[in-house]
Amino acid sequence: MAKDANASLDAFDREALEKDLPGIVTALDRSAMSGRFQAELIGPRGSHRLQRCSLVSAILLDESAVLRYELGLIDDAGQSTSTLVTGRVFPDFATAEAYAVQRLSPLAAQVLGRVEVAPLTTPIAVVQDLGMALYAYPIDGELPTLAAATDESVAGAAIEQLLRANGHPDISIQSCRAEPIHYNRRHRCMLRYQLDLGGEKSLAVYGKVTSDDSGARIPGIVEALTATFAGAGVALPECLGWHEDLQLVAFTEIPGVPRVAQLLKARLRGDMSEGEITLEDAVDACGRIAAALHTSGLSLGDDRPLEIELARLRANLAPMRRLSPELSKQLGTWLDVVERRAESIPATDLCQCHGDFSYTQLIFDGPHAGLVDFDNFCRAEPALDLGQFLAYLRYAGRKARGGTSAEEQGGPSEVLAERFATSYVAAGGHPQALDRVDLYEATNLVRMAEHAWQNLKSRRLDQIVALLGERLAA
């Protein structure tokens, strides 16, 4: 997880932002924060020294900002290790201290003696002049069950129970090691559990910890999908079940990785050695999976018509109006354009949608495709999924080109977009959905812009805004 977040304040009115969060500039300065971590968490007489500090992610909330760092540490014997530390910047010291006392201290008591915090003198601290609460993984005030869900004995017993209830009655877990593999969003953390079953037997299980009961509906969704895709050649993970006490939903591992963006990037740099699956075949498979889902007859999740999507996106613009007024105005204008255009194109019936249908949720093991991530299943116009896929596809193309130049007419992304639509319809998808794909593609690009702004990713934001302008003009 050591990839730098490239956080930047270029898109913000810095004076207004620093007035809200006086410690934010220092918090984004890895050099300045290195000294704070050494002083506040490791201690001058601690057994470890800080070697490096990487900013992994950042997210701006209504009245705080959450930044996650990976610290590279070395002990007196020259042994290296790493740990994740979250810093939450508040408007003032009193608010940060109250958060630490109320939300973090009870969790700190649960992780004492754990290997994750062993290099630190203390797993939590409050930096007075920054109004910043620091806390080491697996402490998380927004995910209070994460500490237990990463505890070897607690998690091992829970996963053993789920496995035995799912056709493995004789399984016995000797040890269980958890590592975070996707921990960049609020209110959720994806973990990989490496299970030692004794002898030379091992098993990998994935678990998602959430801050609410949203994971409780996932087993039913996966069960319904398994029946829907039976014989269709689409791999799905087996859902082992929901553990309420840990707020954990667990899955078996399926082979494969997302390939569409990788293949597109290779194509744009002239590398035609695509291996077991071509870019075109991967896009075709994505179209077929979308069609199968939309025509499945399933009816899972909440309704998400276009008017609700637009209302949510407009609500997200509220914090921008003061901190990035020009950007807020531009995005709001573009949402108005989408709404006006939608009035002249009849809406289609709602159907089962994935709700987050991007190339990252479609994985490939050679030529074999699989579908993952079922958190956002909903009932919506099929153009919701199609528009999101195309928004991410075109952004991947722009990013691979360096993010500065518009794609030429008939370029790879345009050809692939057309191929995706053709594959979708040929597989039995709803052809009338294509009439409103442009509307949903634009709304998804606005959402991507809002997320980039919230995550302080100015470079990504510039690329998305430029792409959005081109798409609306087209």
N, C-alpha and C positions, 0 to 999 in steps of 0.2 A: 504493500500500500504506500510505498515511499514516493510515489509520483507527486511532483510539486503541483499545487493547485493554481499557480499563476494568478493569484488574487491581486486585484488592482482597484484603485478608487477613481480611475479615469472617468467613469461614467457618472460620478456623483458630484453634487455640490459639497465639497469637502468641509467648508465652514459649517454648513447645516448638519452634516453627519457627525463631525467632531463635537458639535454642541450637544448632540444626543448621546454620543458615546465617546467621551474624551480619550479613552484608552485604545481606540480602534487602530490608529496609525502605528503605535508601538506594537500592538498585537500582530500586525501584518509584517513587521520587520523581524525576520528570522534571527538576524544577528543580535538585535536588542533582546529578543525573547530568550536567546540561548543563556544569557547571564541570569535571567529571571528563573529559568528552569533549574539551573545549577544551584542558585541560592535558595529557592523556595521549596523544591521537591527533593533534590539530591542532597543538598546541604554541604557546607564547606568541609566537613569531616566524613562525608559519606564514602561508601566503598567503591563508588563509580564516578567517572568523569564523563562529561558530555563531549562527544566527538562531532556530531552533526545534528542539525535540526531541519526537518522538511515540513513544509505546510502541506497537508494532505487535502484538506477541504475547508471551505468557509461558507457560511450562510447567514444572511442578514434577516433577523426577525423583527417583529414590531417594536420591541423595546430592549433588544439585546442582539449580540452577534455571537455565533458559535463557530470556533475555529478548532480544527483538529490537526495535531502535529505528530510526526513520528520522530522520536529521539533515538539516535544511535549512541550507545553507551559502551564504555570499556572499564573493566575492573582493574585492580592492582596487579593481577596476574596476566593481564593482556587479553582476557577473554571478552569478546564483543557480544552485545545483545541489543535488542531494540524494544521500545515500548511506545504505546500510543497515549497521548495526553490531549485532553480537550480543554480549551480555554473559553469561558463564556464571559463576554464583556458586557457589563451593565452600565447604566448611566452614572452610578456612584458606588462608593465602597459599601454603604449600608445595605443596599439591595444585593450586592454580591455576597456579603457576609451572611445575610438572612438566607439566601439560596443555599449557601454551603452548610449552614447549620441545619436547615429544615430538610433539604433534599439529598445532600451528599454525605454528611456525617454518619447517618444510619447505614449507608451502603459501605462506607469505608471500614466499618467494624466487621462487615461480612468478608472482606478480602484480605484481612490481616494474615500474613504468613503465606499468601499465595505467590506463586512464581512470577506472575505478571507484574507485581509491584515490589518484588524483592530488591531490585536495585535502588529503590527510592527510600529516603528517610521517612517521608510521609506521602500518602497517596492523594491528599487534597491540600490545597492552600488557597489563600485569598491575597491577591496583590493589591495593596491599599490604593496606591496612586493611579492604578489603571482601572479600578473598579472591576476586577477580573477574578473569577473563580476558576481555579485549575483543578482538574481531577483526572487521574490515570485510569485507563481501561483495566478492568471492566466496569468501573464505576460510571454510571450515567444517570443523571437526575431525571431525564426524560424516558429512560428505559429501566425502571427500578428492578425488573426481574433478570436483567442481563448478567448481574453478578452471580446469581444462582445458576443461570443457564449455561455459564462457562465453567462452573465448578466441576472438577473431574468426577467426584462421587455423586453429586446431585444429578448432573446431566447424564452420567453413565446409567444410573438407575432409571431415569425417565426414558431414555432411548431404548434401553433393554425392555422396559415395559411395553413400549409402543411396538417394537419388533416382535415380541412374543405374541402380541395381539393381532399381528399381521402375518401369520403363517410361519413364524420362526420360534416355536415353543421351547426349543432346547438351547437357544442362544445364550451365551454367557460372556459378558463384556469384562475383560480383565483390566483395561484402562481406557480412558476416554480423554482425548486432547482436542480442545476447541480453538479455532483460529478465525478471526473475522476476515471475510473476503469481500463484503460490500457493506460499508459502514459510513456512507457519505450522506445519507438522508436522515431526517429527524424521525423519531418514533419507530425506527426499525433497524435491525442489524441482521445481515445474513452471515451465518457461521458454517464452517465445515468442521464436522466432527470426525476425527480419525480414531477408529475403534480397533483396539487390539483384542482379538477373540481367542487368544491362546495359541501356542505353537507358532506357526508361521502365518496364521490366518488373520486377515485384517478386513475392514469394511469402512467405506466413507459414507457418511450420512450428512445431508444438509439440513440446517434448521434456520428458521426465520423467527426472530424475537420481535414482537411488536408491543406497543404501549397500550393496546386495547384488545378487544376480543375479535378484531377483524380476521385473524387467522382461523377462527373457529369455522368459518364457512368454506375454507379451502378444501378439506377432505371431500365434501359433497360435490364441489366443482370438478375436482380431478376424477372422481368416480363417474360423473356424468360424461366428461370428456373422453374417458377411456372407452366407454360404450360407443360414443359418437365416432371416434376415430378407429374403432376396431377394424382391422383389415385394410386401413388406408395407408399404412406405412409411415405413420407419424408417431415418433417416440414421445412418450410422456413419462415423467417421473412417477414412481409410486408414492402416494402420500401415506405416510405411516400414521398420521393422526395429529390431533391437537392436544397439547398438554396445558390445561388451564392455569395451573399454579405457576408455571414458567412463562405463560403467554407465548408458547413455542409451537410452531407447526413444523413437522419434520418430513423430509423427502429422501428417497433413495437417489443415488447418483445416476445420471444417464450420460453416455459419452457424447462428446462433441463440443464445439465452440461456435460463437457467431462468426460467420464467414463473409457476409455480403460486403461490409465496409472494407475488410482486408482485400477481397478480390477486386473491388472497385479501385482501391488505392494502387494495387499492383497493375491493373489495366492502365491507369492514367500515367504511370511511370514507364509504361512500355513493356512490363513483364507479363508475358503470355503463358508462363508455365503455371497453370492453375491447379494442377494436381488431379485429385479424384472427382472434383466437381467444378464445372465452369461457372462463371458469374451469371450467365444467362440461365443455366439450370437452377441455380440457387434462387434467383428472382422468380422463376416459374414456380418453384416449390412454395415460395411465400404466397404467391397468388392463389395456389390451390388450397393451402391451409386456410387462408382467409375465407375463401368460398365455402369450404366445408364447415367452418365455424358459423358463418352467417346463415347457412341453410340447414343447420342442425336441428332446428325446432326447439332448442334449449331456451329457457327464459330465466336467467340467473342474474342477480344484481339489481341495482337501482336503474331507473330511467335517466338517460342523459341526452335529451333533445338539444338542438342547437341553441335555443334560447337560454337554457341553463348553462351551457358552455360559455356563451357570450357574457352572461351575468357574472360568472365566476372570474373570467378574465378581467372584466372591468373592475371587480372588487379588488383584484390583485394590484391594480394600478394605484390604489389609494396611497400607499407609502411612497410611491415614485413622485407624486405630484410636488412634494416639497424637496426631495433629495435629488431628483432628476426630472425637472419639470418639462424640458423639451422632449425627452424620450417618452414620458407619460402622455404628452399631447399627441405625439406621432402615433404611438400604438393605439391610443383611443380613437384617433381618426381612422386608422385602418380597420378597427373593429366596426366602426360605423359603416365603412364601405362594405364589409362582409354582410352586415345586417341588411343593408339596402339591396344588395345583389340577391340575397336569400329570398327576399319577398317575391322575386320574379321567377324563382325556380321551385316548383312544388317539392315539398318534403316527402321522403319515402317512409315506409313503415319501419318501426323500430324492430330490431332483431337482436339475437345474441352477438355481442361484440367482446373482443378481448379487453379493450379499453386502454391498452398501452402497447399497441401493435407496431413495434419498431423492429429493425433488424437485430437488435440486441436480444430480443426474446425468442428468436428463431435460430436454433443451433444446428450444426451439421457435423456428422461423423462420416467423412467421405461423402457419398451421395445421399446418405440417409438423413432426413430432417427430423427435428424435434421442436416442441413448443414448451416454454417455461414461463413462470411468473404469472400467477392468476389473481393477484391482489385487486385488480381494477375491473374485473368482469362486470359487465353492465348490459343494459338493453339500450341500444342507440341506433341511429341510422348507420347502415354499413359504411357509408362514406367517412364516418369517424375513424375507423381502423385504416381504411385506405388512405385517407388524407394524412394520418400520422406517419404511416409507412413512407409515403412519398416525401413528406417534409424532412424526415431523417435521411432518406436516400439522397435527396438533393443537397442537404447540408453536408453529408459525408463527401459528396463529390466536390463541393466548394472547398471544404477543409483540405482535401487531398491535393487540390490545385494551389494551395497556399492561402486560400481565403480572401484573395483580393480581387480576382477577376471574375466577371460574369462568364457563364458557360456559353460557348458558341451555339448557334442554332443547330440542332441535330447532334449535340454532344452526347457523351456516354450516359449521363444522368437522364437526359431527355429520352434517349432510346430505351433505357431500362425502365423508366416510368411507363412508357407506352407498352412495353413488354409485360410489365406487372399487371396492368389493366387488362390486356388481352388474355393473359393466363387466368386471371380471376374470372372473367366472363366465360371463357372456354370450359372452366371447371364447374360451371353451374352457378356462379355468383350472380348477384342482382345487377343487371346492366344499367338500370335506371339510376343506380347509386353513383355512376360516373358523372352524372349531371351536376352533382353537388360536391364532388371531390375537391375542386379548387377552393370552395368555401372552407371545408374542414382542414385542408392543407394550410390555409392562411391562419386559421385559429390555432392550429398546432404550432406554427412558427411564432405566433405571438406568445404562446405559452412557453416555448423554448427561450424566447427573448426575456420573458419575465424571470424564468429560472436562472438564466445566465446573469441577469442583473442581481438577483437575490444572492447568487453564489459569488459575486464580485469578480466575474470573469469577463472583463471588458473586451478582450480580443474576440472571444466567442460571441459576445453580444454584438459587436460590430459586424461580424460575418453573418449572423442570423438576420439582423436588421437590413443589411444590404440585400440578402436573398429574398426577404419578405417584400421589400420594395419592388424587386424585379418580378416576383411572382404576381403581385397585385397589378403591376403595369401590364403583364402579359395576359 
